[in-house]
C-alpha cells in the first residue's frame, strides 16, 4: 500500500512546529520519495514515525476526522508530533521493568486485541456484506416516502407585545385588543400595525416577516406551532405566549411539503443501507462467537472488588 497523492503532498511540505522539533521532513523534491510502510516520515532523538504509523493512527479516527487530518498539513503535523513525543517517552521507560509488570503487559494485550479485532471486523464486513444495494436503497425510499419530503414552510408577519415592558396581564390585554381590531384586516393595515405597535426590534429590517419551516429549531416552540397551525392566507392567530411576550401571527404565504426525488437522496440512502448491512454482519458475527461455552470465575475477582470498595469514599 502507498500513500495517497494528497497525503504525500502534505508530508512533503511538513515541518514540525513544536519547540522540540529538530529535524523537519524534507520538502518534496529534496530526496527520492519512499512510499513503503517502513519509510520514515519524521525522526527525533530515539523516536521515528513511519508511513505505517501514520496510517495506523489515522485508522483510529472516524472517516470525517481521518479526512480532516490527512488533508491538512497542520493537523498531520500535530499527529506526527504526538506520535513522536509518546514514542520518546516510551523509549525512555525501563523496558525490563515494564515487561515484568503484569498490568502493563495486560494493557498491551488489550490494545493488541482491539487493533487486531478491528482488523478482523473489517475483514468480516468485506467478505459478508453483499447484496443488491441499489435495489435495497430504492425499496427503502418507497417504504419511507414520508421521511423524504421537503418540510412545509409558512411565510408569516408577526406583531410582538413584549412582556418585558409591561406586566404579563397588560401585555395579554393589549395583544387581545389588537387581535380584535386587526381581525379581517388586509396585509397593508396589519403591516402598519406591526410598525406602530410591535416590540420586535428586527421589524425595522424585516417588517416582522419570517419564513418558518415546520421542522425548524430556530424558533420558540410555541411561536413555531402557532405559525405552522395557520392554513389560510390572511389568517390571524390568537395571542401566542412565548418567553418574549405575546405574538399575533398572520399567514402571508405557504409552501406545501413535497416529495424529494429519489435521485436527490440516493447517495444518502445507499450509505444508510450499506451501513445497516455492515452493522448486521458484525452483530451476527458477535452472536456466533457468543454461542461458545462461557466459563466464569467470579471468586477470583473478590480481592480486587474488596480493595476497590475500601477505596470508595463513604456515602454522606
Secondary structure, 3 states (H helix, E strand, C coil): CCCCHHHHHHHHCCCCCCCCCCCCCCCCCCCCCCCCCCCEEEEECCEEEEHHHHHHHHCCCCHHHHHHHHCCHHHHHHHHHHHHHHHHHHHHCCHHHHHHCHHHHHHHHHHHHHHHHHHHHHHHHHHHCCCCHHHHHHHHHHHCHHHCECCCEEEEEEEEEECCCCCHHHHHHHHHHHHHHHCCCCHHHHHHHHHHHCCCCCHHHHCCEEEEECCCCCCCHHHHHHHHCCCCCCCECCCEEECCEEEEEEEEEEECCCECCHHHHHHHHHHHHHHHHHHHHHHHHHHHHCCCCCCCCHHHHHHHHHHHHHHCCCCC
